[in-house]
């Protein structure tokens, strides 16, 4: 459980079905990896968004766009990052990612 005693997103999705995946997500990924001090959370979020755009992982992108905003990345910066990635990740992936961003930011 998180600090506010609410189940994590992973726990809500897979708690009773895949508890080990939930533990690894909550404790290792978001607990240890995201809390490492040598990279700011804001930068980690921007890198994660870029990775999700380039891999075409639209299902996870919505969560991480919101997380990036929470960590101080502006909507304009996220839109610019997705636009920039169109030339490296491919137009279809960028268009899909921009659709997710538009739904989240303006939806």
C-alpha positions as CSV (number, residue, x, y, z in Angstrom):
1,X,0.0,0.0,0.0
2,X,1.1,3.5,-0.6
3,X,1.6,6.1,2.1
4,X,-2.0,7.2,2.0
5,X,-3.2,3.6,2.4
6,X,-4.6,3.5,-1.2
7,X,-3.7,0.5,-3.4
8,X,-1.2,1.4,-6.1
9,X,-2.2,1.3,-9.8
10,X,-0.4,-2.0,-10.1
11,X,-2.3,-3.4,-7.1
12,X,-5.6,-2.2,-8.5
13,X,-4.9,-3.8,-11.9
14,X,-3.2,-7.1,-10.8
15,X,-3.2,-7.4,-7.0
16,X,-4.9,-10.8,-6.6
17,X,-3.8,-12.0,-10.0
18,X,-0.1,-11.3,-10.1
19,X,1.1,-10.2,-6.6
20,X,4.8,-10.6,-7.4
21,X,4.5,-8.3,-10.4
22,X,2.8,-5.8,-8.1
23,X,5.5,-6.1,-5.5
24,X,8.3,-5.6,-8.1
25,X,6.4,-2.6,-9.6
26,X,5.8,-0.9,-6.2
27,X,8.9,-1.8,-4.3
28,X,11.6,-2.1,-6.9
29,X,10.6,0.1,-9.8
30,X,8.8,2.9,-8.1
31,X,10.4,2.3,-4.7
32,X,14.1,1.8,-5.5
33,X,14.7,2.7,-9.1
34,X,12.6,5.9,-9.2
35,X,14.1,7.1,-5.9
36,X,17.7,6.8,-6.9
37,X,19.4,10.2,-6.2
38,X,21.6,10.6,-9.3
39,X,18.8,11.6,-11.6
40,X,16.0,14.0,-10.8
41,X,12.5,12.6,-10.8
42,X,11.5,15.2,-13.4
43,X,14.3,14.0,-15.7
44,X,13.4,10.4,-15.0
45,X,9.8,11.1,-16.0
46,X,10.8,12.8,-19.2
47,X,13.1,9.8,-20.1
48,X,10.3,7.4,-19.3
49,X,7.8,9.2,-21.5
50,X,10.4,9.2,-24.3
51,X,11.0,5.5,-23.9
52,X,7.2,4.8,-23.9
53,X,6.7,6.9,-27.1
54,X,9.6,5.2,-28.9
55,X,8.4,1.8,-28.0
56,X,4.8,2.5,-28.9
57,X,3.6,1.7,-25.3
58,X,0.5,3.9,-25.4
59,X,-1.1,1.9,-22.6
60,X,1.4,3.1,-20.1
61,X,1.9,6.5,-21.6
62,X,-1.2,8.1,-20.1
63,X,0.0,7.3,-16.5
64,X,3.5,8.5,-17.2
65,X,2.5,11.8,-18.9
66,X,0.5,12.6,-15.7
67,X,3.4,11.6,-13.5
68,X,5.7,13.8,-15.6
69,X,3.4,16.7,-15.0
70,X,3.4,16.0,-11.3
71,X,7.2,15.9,-11.3
72,X,7.3,19.4,-13.0
73,X,7.4,18.8,-16.7
74,X,5.0,21.2,-18.4
75,X,2.4,20.2,-21.0
76,X,4.3,22.4,-23.5
77,X,7.5,20.4,-22.8
78,X,5.8,17.1,-23.2
79,X,4.2,18.1,-26.4
80,X,7.6,19.3,-27.7
81,X,9.2,16.1,-26.6
82,X,6.6,14.0,-28.5
83,X,7.0,16.3,-31.6
84,X,10.8,15.9,-31.4
85,X,10.5,12.1,-31.1
86,X,8.4,11.9,-34.3
87,X,11.7,12.1,-36.2
88,X,13.4,9.4,-34.1
89,X,10.6,7.1,-33.1
90,X,8.5,7.3,-36.2
91,X,5.5,9.4,-37.2
92,X,2.8,6.8,-36.3
93,X,4.1,6.4,-32.7
94,X,4.3,10.2,-32.2
95,X,0.8,10.6,-33.6
96,X,-0.5,8.0,-31.2
97,X,1.4,9.5,-28.3
98,X,0.1,13.0,-29.1
99,X,-3.4,11.6,-29.2
100,X,-2.9,10.2,-25.7
101,X,-1.5,13.5,-24.5
102,X,-4.3,15.5,-26.0
103,X,-6.9,13.3,-24.4
104,X,-5.2,13.7,-21.0
105,X,-4.4,17.4,-21.2
106,X,-7.6,18.6,-23.0
107,X,-10.0,15.7,-22.5
